[in-house]
Amino acid sequence: MSLFNIFDMSGSALSAQSVRLNTVASNMANAETASSTAEGVYRSRQPLFAAVLQQQGGAAPTQAGVRVTGVVESNAPPRMEYMPGHPLANEEGYVFFPAINMVEEMANMMSASRNYQNNVEMMNTVQQLMLRTLQLGQR
């Protein structure tokens, strides 16, 4: 595996964590979105990741990384609240809200943010090591 492949691997992880952060932000922004029907309520979304390993003749992988294979919606039942005066209340006076746990979303956001930071740090470290390696020949 070439040192330059580390940038590809880390870049794919940055892209995946960016998708994860965007889905968390969407979930948090829509956590209190009301609907008059259970079918029309916002559903929380989660990205699905897959490891990427490619080999070219040798036993060791020549390229590695992660990719987003899709984004799935939650099938959790919506939260029903009795609010007869609400403009979106149904005939029984219930309003439907997404089943989103803000504590879980915050933990997910912190984890994605930390993973993103770690990959940026890894890219910076590899860059510094490569520059120092080039400087060895100048002495």
N, CA, C and O of each residue as an XYZ file, in Angstrom:
556
protein
N       0.848     -1.176      0.000
C       0.000      0.000      0.000
C       0.894      1.240      0.000
O       1.795      1.366      0.829
N       0.644      2.124     -0.908
C       1.399      3.362     -1.012
C       0.975      4.349      0.068
O      -0.158      4.313      0.548
N       1.888      5.220      0.441
C       1.547      6.251      1.413
C       0.470      7.184      0.878
O      -0.320      7.739      1.642
N       0.447      7.352     -0.444
C      -0.575      8.227     -1.025
C      -1.973      7.635     -0.882
O      -2.956      8.376     -0.878
N      -2.079      6.310     -0.765
C      -3.377      5.670     -0.559
C      -3.977      6.024      0.800
O      -5.189      5.938      0.993
N      -3.119      6.422      1.735
C      -3.622      6.834      3.049
C      -4.522      8.058      2.897
O      -5.533      8.186      3.587
N      -4.141      8.964      1.979
C      -4.971     10.136      1.741
C      -6.326      9.746      1.149
O      -7.354     10.331      1.492
N      -6.318      8.749      0.253
C      -7.589      8.271     -0.318
C      -8.461      7.635      0.753
O      -9.666      7.878      0.814
N      -7.843      6.820      1.595
C      -8.575      6.136      2.656
C      -9.157      7.148      3.639
O     -10.332      7.070      3.999
N      -8.339      8.083      4.063
C      -8.803      9.082      5.010
C      -9.834     10.012      4.370
O     -10.781     10.443      5.027
N      -9.646     10.315      3.100
C     -10.616     11.155      2.388
C     -11.976     10.498      2.275
O     -13.004     11.165      2.388
N     -11.986      9.185      2.051
C     -13.270      8.484      1.983
C     -13.954      8.477      3.340
O     -15.179      8.561      3.424
N     -13.158      8.375      4.411
C     -13.722      8.427      5.766
C     -14.272      9.819      6.065
O     -15.320      9.947      6.697
N     -13.570     10.866      5.615
C     -14.066     12.234      5.802
C     -15.395     12.428      5.089
O     -16.317     13.038      5.631
N     -15.487     11.913      3.889
C     -16.736     12.022      3.121
C     -17.868     11.280      3.818
O     -18.986     11.789      3.897
N     -17.591     10.085      4.320
C     -18.618      9.295      5.003
C     -19.085      9.982      6.284
O     -20.282     10.021      6.571
N     -18.141     10.523      7.052
C     -18.527     11.202      8.292
C     -19.270     12.498      8.006
O     -20.097     12.928      8.810
N     -18.988     13.116      6.885
C     -19.732     14.312      6.484
C     -21.194     13.968      6.203
O     -22.098     14.712      6.585
N     -21.420     12.846      5.536
C     -22.796     12.386      5.297
C     -23.478     12.086      6.623
O     -24.645     12.426      6.823
N     -22.746     11.451      7.524
C     -23.298     11.130      8.849
C     -23.670     12.401      9.606
O     -24.740     12.467     10.213
N     -22.800     13.414      9.579
C     -23.099     14.671     10.252
C     -24.314     15.361      9.636
O     -25.122     15.950     10.354
N     -24.447     15.292      8.316
C     -25.594     15.908      7.652
C     -26.910     15.213      8.001
O     -27.934     15.875      8.170
N     -26.890     13.885      8.108
C     -28.119     13.181      8.479
C     -28.491     13.464      9.926
O     -29.671     13.595     10.248
N     -27.491     13.559     10.802
C     -27.771     13.898     12.200
C     -28.369     15.303     12.280
O     -29.333     15.530     13.010
N     -27.797     16.236     11.532
C     -28.313     17.611     11.535
C     -29.750     17.649     11.023
O     -30.580     18.388     11.554
N     -30.039     16.871     10.013
C     -31.406     16.798      9.484
C     -32.363     16.217     10.519
O     -33.476     16.713     10.692
N     -31.927     15.168     11.204
C     -32.764     14.561     12.243
C     -33.040     15.544     13.372
O     -34.170     15.653     13.849
N     -32.006     16.254     13.794
C     -32.178     17.200     14.896
C     -33.057     18.380     14.485
O     -33.857     18.870     15.283
N     -32.909     18.830     13.252
C     -33.706     19.961     12.778
C     -35.184     19.610     12.652
O     -36.047     20.476     12.795
N     -35.474     18.341     12.386
C     -36.859     17.915     12.181
C     -37.452     17.180     13.378
O     -38.525     16.587     13.265
N     -36.779     17.209     14.513
C     -37.223     16.449     15.685
C     -38.591     16.902     16.193
O     -39.332     16.090     16.749
N     -38.938     18.153     16.020
C     -40.216     18.672     16.509
C     -41.150     19.061     15.372
O     -42.040     19.892     15.553
N     -40.950     18.465     14.203
C     -41.816     18.735     13.067
C     -43.126     17.983     13.250
O     -43.138     16.760     13.392
N     -44.225     18.724     13.245
C     -45.541     18.128     13.483
C     -46.171     17.676     12.166
O     -45.879     18.204     11.093
N     -47.047     16.679     12.292
C     -47.809     16.179     11.149
C     -49.197     15.769     11.626
O     -49.391     15.410     12.787
N     -50.144     15.827     10.719
C     -51.508     15.443     11.087
C     -51.757     13.949     10.917
O     -52.772     13.436     11.387
N     -50.831     13.234     10.241
C     -50.981     11.789     10.048
C     -49.690     11.070     10.422
O     -48.608     11.656     10.389
N     -49.815      9.812     10.775
C     -48.641      9.012     11.118
C     -47.782      8.753      9.881
O     -46.564      8.610      9.992
N     -48.404      8.694      8.711
C     -47.666      8.437      7.481
C     -46.881      9.658      7.018
O     -45.865      9.511      6.339
N     -47.327     10.850      7.366
C     -46.684     12.070      6.908
C     -45.593     12.595      7.817
O     -44.974     13.615      7.515
N     -45.349     11.914      8.924
C     -44.355     12.393      9.885
C     -42.944     12.137      9.361
O     -42.701     11.167      8.644
N     -42.029     13.013      9.727
C     -40.623     12.854      9.352
C     -40.065     11.596     10.013
O     -40.366     11.316     11.173
N     -39.273     10.858      9.295
C     -38.605      9.651      9.819
C     -37.110      9.927      9.931
O     -36.501     10.451      8.999
N     -36.523      9.577     11.062
C     -35.084      9.805     11.220
C     -34.316      8.948     10.218
O     -34.755      7.863      9.834
N     -33.180      9.454      9.813
C     -32.368      8.791      8.799
C     -31.000      8.456      9.366
O     -30.446      9.199     10.177
N     -30.461      7.315      8.922
C     -29.131      6.866      9.329
C     -28.387      6.365      8.094
O     -28.951      5.601      7.310
N     -27.129      6.780      7.903
C     -26.360      6.277      6.761
C     -25.834      4.860      7.027
O     -25.584      4.476      8.169
N     -25.679      4.114      5.962
C     -25.080      2.778      6.026
C     -23.703      2.845      5.387
O     -23.552      3.381      4.290
N     -22.695      2.303      6.070
C     -21.325      2.322      5.584
C     -20.888      0.921      5.186
O     -21.386     -0.075      5.710
N     -19.950      0.861      4.251
C     -19.342     -0.406      3.851
C     -17.843     -0.199      3.691
O     -17.397      0.833      3.188
N     -17.075     -1.185      4.123
C     -15.622     -1.125      3.955
C     -15.277     -1.421      2.506
O     -15.924     -2.244      1.858
N     -14.262     -0.751      2.009
C     -13.806     -0.941      0.634
C     -12.381     -1.473      0.699
O     -11.489     -0.814      1.232
N     -12.174     -2.663      0.157
C     -10.840     -3.254      0.045
C     -10.658     -3.724     -1.387
O     -11.433     -4.545     -1.876
N      -9.646     -3.213     -2.059
C      -9.376     -3.620     -3.434
C      -7.974     -4.181     -3.510
O      -7.033     -3.622     -2.947
N      -7.846     -5.311     -4.225
C      -6.548     -5.953     -4.384
C      -6.209     -6.029     -5.857
O      -7.090     -6.191     -6.701
N      -4.935     -5.913     -6.160
C      -4.473     -6.029     -7.541
C      -3.365     -7.068     -7.601
O      -2.183     -6.727     -7.630
N      -3.748     -8.314     -7.618
C      -2.789     -9.402     -7.765
C      -2.091     -9.836     -6.490
O      -1.885    -11.034     -6.296
N      -1.721     -8.921     -5.619
C      -1.006     -9.259     -4.392
C      -1.956     -9.688     -3.289
O      -3.176     -9.601     -3.434
N      -1.394    -10.145     -2.201
C      -2.207    -10.591     -1.075
C      -2.679     -9.418     -0.223
O      -3.754     -9.470      0.373
N      -1.876     -8.367     -0.168
C      -2.247     -7.210      0.652
C      -3.157     -6.269     -0.148
O      -2.980     -6.120     -1.357
N      -4.119     -5.640      0.513
C      -4.987     -4.705     -0.204
C      -4.192     -3.501     -0.710
O      -3.325     -2.976     -0.011
N      -4.503     -3.075     -1.931
C      -3.824     -1.919     -2.509
C      -4.617     -0.644     -2.295
O      -4.080      0.454     -2.439
N      -5.874     -0.779     -1.956
C      -6.705      0.387     -1.708
C      -7.742      0.029     -0.651
O      -8.364     -1.031     -0.716
N      -7.926      0.909      0.314
C      -8.881      0.670      1.382
C      -9.619      1.963      1.673
O      -9.138      3.052      1.359
N     -10.785      1.834      2.273
C     -11.559      3.017      2.619
C     -12.946      2.633      3.077
O     -13.208      1.491      3.457
N     -13.810      3.594      3.033
C     -15.195      3.392      3.426
C     -16.074      4.155      2.440
O     -15.680      5.191      1.904
N     -17.258      3.626      2.215
C     -18.199      4.342      1.354
C     -19.590      4.236      1.943
O     -19.891      3.317      2.705
N     -20.423      5.175      1.585
C     -21.809      5.186      2.036
C     -22.619      4.380      1.030
O     -22.669      4.721     -0.152
N     -23.248      3.315      1.501
C     -24.036      2.469      0.602
C     -25.487      2.918      0.503
O     -26.205      2.511     -0.409
N     -25.915      3.748      1.430
C     -27.284      4.240      1.384
C     -27.656      4.925      2.685
O     -26.884      4.949      3.643
N     -28.837      5.470      2.692
C     -29.388      6.110      3.881
C     -30.752      5.469      4.126
O     -31.610      5.465      3.244
N     -30.947      4.932      5.323
C     -32.199      4.256      5.647
C     -33.028      5.117      6.599
O     -32.497      5.870      7.416
N     -34.330      4.980      6.468
C     -35.254      5.681      7.357
C     -35.685      4.753      8.484
O     -35.813      3.542      8.300
N     -35.901      5.334      9.630
C     -36.339      4.571     10.794
C     -37.778      4.097     10.586
O     -38.579      4.775      9.942
N     -38.093      2.933     11.135
C     -39.467      2.440     11.088
C     -40.133      2.526     12.462
O     -41.157      1.889     12.710
N     -39.532      3.327     13.351
C     -40.112      3.511     14.688
C     -41.443      4.257     14.574
O     -41.574      5.176     13.766
N     -42.421      3.862     15.378
C     -43.716      4.552     15.306
C     -43.584      5.990     15.800
O     -42.817      6.259     16.725
N     -44.321      6.910     15.194
C     -44.230      8.309     15.613
C     -44.794      8.528     17.015
O     -45.571      7.722     17.527
N     -44.388      9.618     17.606
C     -44.870     10.015     18.925
C     -46.191     10.772     18.748
O     -46.269     11.713     17.958
N     -47.221     10.361     19.479
C     -48.525     11.023     19.407
C     -48.709     11.897     20.648
O     -48.467     11.460     21.773
N     -49.139     13.134     20.421
C     -49.411     14.025     21.540
C     -50.815     14.600     21.375
O     -51.234     14.975     20.280
N     -51.520     14.655     22.489
C     -52.878     15.188     22.473
C     -52.805     16.707     22.548
O     -52.443     17.273     23.580
N     -53.155     17.363     21.434
C     -53.128     18.823     21.328
C     -54.333     19.264     20.500
O     -54.177     19.607     19.328
N     -55.511     19.262     21.076
C     -56.713     19.541     20.278
C     -56.739     20.937     19.661
O     -57.435     21.139     18.666
N     -56.020     21.894     20.205
C     -56.019     23.241     19.643
C     -54.983     23.459     18.550
O     -54.950     24.528     17.941
N     -54.141     22.471     18.292
C     -53.086     22.604     17.287
C     -53.696     22.568     15.880
O     -54.604     21.775     15.630
N     -53.211     23.416     14.951
C     -53.777     23.426     13.590
C     -53.611     22.104     12.841
O     -54.377     21.828     11.917
N     -52.634     21.283     13.214
C     -52.430     19.999     12.527
C     -53.052     18.822     13.271
O     -52.812     17.672     12.903
N     -53.837     19.079     14.296
C     -54.459     17.987     15.061
C     -55.465     17.255     14.182
O     -56.185     17.858     13.386
N     -55.494     15.911     14.355
C     -56.471     15.124     13.596
C     -57.838     15.189     14.288
O     -58.024     15.978     15.214
N     -58.783     14.371     13.849
C     -60.147     14.414     14.380
C     -60.210     14.122     15.880
O     -61.066     14.655     16.587
N     -59.294     13.266     16.362
C     -59.264     12.933     17.790
C     -58.453     13.945     18.608
O     -58.415     13.844     19.834
N     -57.810     14.909     17.959
C     -57.030     15.920     18.654
C     -55.556     15.576     18.814
O     -54.847     16.234     19.575
N     -55.086     14.555     18.106
C     -53.677     14.138     18.220
C     -52.823     14.729     17.103
O     -53.255     14.857     15.957
N     -51.600     15.083     17.477
C     -50.591     15.542     16.531
C     -49.440     14.538     16.583
O     -49.078     14.054     17.655
N     -48.873     14.233     15.426
C     -47.804     13.238     15.328
C     -46.453     13.931     15.198
O     -46.299     14.893     14.445
N     -45.470     13.418     15.952
C     -44.104     13.930     15.925
C     -43.145     12.775     15.667
O     -43.462     11.627     15.979
N     -41.969     13.067     15.099
C     -40.990     11.996     14.847
C     -40.485     11.358     16.145
O     -40.398     12.019     17.180
N     -40.161     10.088     16.074
C     -39.601      9.361     17.219
C     -38.085      9.525     17.188
O     -37.349      8.595     16.859
N     -37.638     10.725     17.537
C     -36.211     11.042     17.519
C     -35.759     11.330     18.939
O     -36.328     12.180     19.623
N     -34.734     10.615     19.376
C     -34.156     10.812     20.697
C     -32.988     11.784     20.542
O     -31.970     11.448     19.937
N     -33.141     12.996     21.095
C     -32.119     14.028     20.926
C     -30.799     13.654     21.603
O     -29.734     14.056     21.133
N     -30.853     12.896     22.694
C     -29.611     12.483     23.364
C     -28.821     11.539     22.452
O     -27.604     11.678     22.323
N     -29.497     10.593     21.828
C     -28.832      9.685     20.885
C     -28.269     10.437     19.696
O     -27.168     10.139     19.233
N     -29.013     11.404     19.200
C     -28.552     12.184     18.055
C     -27.323     13.015     18.423
O     -26.394     13.136     17.625
N     -27.315     13.590     19.635
C     -26.152     14.364     20.075
C     -24.926     13.459     20.213
O     -23.823     13.845     19.825
N     -25.115     12.262     20.763
C     -24.001     11.309     20.890
C     -23.492     10.899     19.512
O     -22.285     10.778     19.305
N     -24.404     10.686     18.577
C     -24.042     10.327     17.210
C     -23.273     11.471     16.551
O     -22.301     11.237     15.834
N     -23.708     12.703     16.794
C     -23.040     13.870     16.227
C     -21.627     14.015     16.806
O     -20.682     14.307     16.073
N     -21.486     13.814     18.101
C     -20.173     13.920     18.732
C     -19.230     12.838     18.216
O     -18.048     13.100     17.991
N     -19.740     11.639     18.030
C     -18.927     10.542     17.509
C     -18.482     10.827     16.073
O     -17.317     10.624     15.731
N     -19.403     11.294     15.236
C     -19.060     11.611     13.849
C     -18.060     12.753     13.784
O     -17.132     12.722     12.976
N     -18.240     13.751     14.623
C     -17.324     14.884     14.657
C     -15.930     14.448     15.090
O     -14.933     14.887     14.517
N     -15.860     13.593     16.093
C     -14.561     13.092     16.574
C     -13.885     12.243     15.499
O     -12.676     12.358     15.298
N     -14.645     11.391     14.806
C     -14.071     10.591     13.721
C     -13.539     11.479     12.605
O     -12.477     11.217     12.041
N     -14.284     12.524     12.294
C     -13.856     13.473     11.263
C     -12.536     14.123     11.679
O     -11.596     14.191     10.888
N     -12.471     14.601     12.923
C     -11.250     15.230     13.430
C     -10.067     14.273     13.405
O      -8.957     14.672     13.050
N     -10.288     13.015     13.777
C      -9.206     12.024     13.783
C      -8.663     11.799     12.380
O      -7.453     11.655     12.205
N      -9.525     11.765     11.390
C      -9.064     11.559     10.018
C      -8.315     12.769      9.488
O      -7.351     12.612      8.737
N      -8.732     13.965      9.858
C      -7.987     15.164      9.471
C      -6.601     15.134     10.119
O      -5.605     15.453      9.471
N      -6.538     14.753     11.386
C      -5.248     14.645     12.089
C      -4.353     13.613     11.429
O      -3.149     13.832     11.292
N      -4.931     12.484     11.015
C      -4.131     11.449     10.364
C      -3.549     11.971      9.055
O      -2.387     11.709      8.747
N      -4.339     12.702      8.289
C      -3.844     13.257      7.031
C      -2.723     14.270      7.291
O      -1.727     14.293      6.568
N      -2.884     15.093      8.305
C      -1.850     16.076      8.640
C      -0.568     15.394      9.091
O       0.523     15.832      8.725
N      -0.677     14.334      9.874
C       0.494     13.605     10.351
C       1.239     12.951      9.195
O       2.466     13.025      9.127
N       0.518     12.321      8.301
C       1.156     11.675      7.148
C       1.839     12.720      6.271
O       2.935     12.490      5.759
N       1.193     13.857      6.102
C       1.801     14.926      5.312
C       3.106     15.396      5.951
O       4.107     15.581      5.260
N       3.094     15.585      7.253
C       4.312     16.021      7.943
C       5.417     14.969      7.837
O       6.582     15.313      7.631
N       5.060     13.694      7.975
C       6.057     12.628      7.862
C       6.650     12.569      6.461
O       7.850     12.345      6.306
N       5.831     12.764      5.451
C       6.329     12.753      4.071
C       7.263     13.941      3.824
O       8.285     13.794      3.154
N       6.923     15.097      4.353
C       7.791     16.268      4.197
C       9.117     16.074      4.914
O      10.166     16.454      4.394
N       9.079     15.490      6.095
C      10.329     15.228      6.829
C      11.196     14.194      6.108
O      12.423     14.281      6.131
N      10.552     13.219      5.472
C      11.284     12.221      4.699
C      11.989     12.878      3.533
O      13.137     12.544      3.237
N      11.330     13.799      2.869
C      11.956     14.525      1.756
C      13.115     15.392      2.245
O      14.097     15.566      1.523
N      13.020     15.927      3.434
C      14.080     16.778      3.968
C      15.327     15.977      4.354
O      16.411     16.548      4.476
N      15.184     14.664      4.546
C      16.348     13.843      4.896
C      17.426     13.885      3.816
O      18.618     13.860      4.121
N      17.010     13.948      2.571
C      17.959     13.973      1.466
C      18.631     15.316      1.280
O      19.595     15.404      0.520
N      18.169     16.365      1.936
C      18.734     17.691      1.779
C      19.916     17.933      2.716
O      20.621     18.927      2.540
N      20.154     17.104      3.662
C      21.234     17.319      4.635
C      22.525     16.732      4.194
O      23.524     16.831      4.906
